[in-house]
Amino acid sequence: IGRMANVAKEAAELLEQEEVSASVYDMIWLKPLDNEAVKEACETSKLVVTIEEATKAGGFSAAVLESMSEQALESEVLRIGVDDEFVQQGNMNALLESVRLAPKPVAEQILDAYSKLSK
């Protein structure tokens, strides 16, 4: 969602280099949530990943989990976002890097979660 859609696209390119295929859904807005996209992602993926530059608590990933619950969908979910804590102020790119929201750290988190699913 938002700026993270581009991060997701770049992370997907990095994952492709590791022979991991990733689909990216640019959700465009949080409300109303695209429940059909959530359903499609759950039905076609081993791992659903949400990426948001805000706190995970009460944010986009929480809305996706709520949608999954309401639709009785089951899938492994990796929530990538900011923990519920204060974040330093400063240069946006440096801040995103510090909370692991740049393309490379996002791809690394996905690879780690994906490898755990494969075991």
Secondary structure as UniProt FT lines:
FT   TURN            2..3
FT   HELIX           4..17
FT   TURN            18..19
FT   HELIX           35..44
FT   STRAND          47..55
FT   TURN            57..58
FT   HELIX           60..70
FT   TURN            71..72
FT   STRAND          76..82
FT   HELIX           92..98
FT   TURN            99..100
FT   HELIX           103..118
//
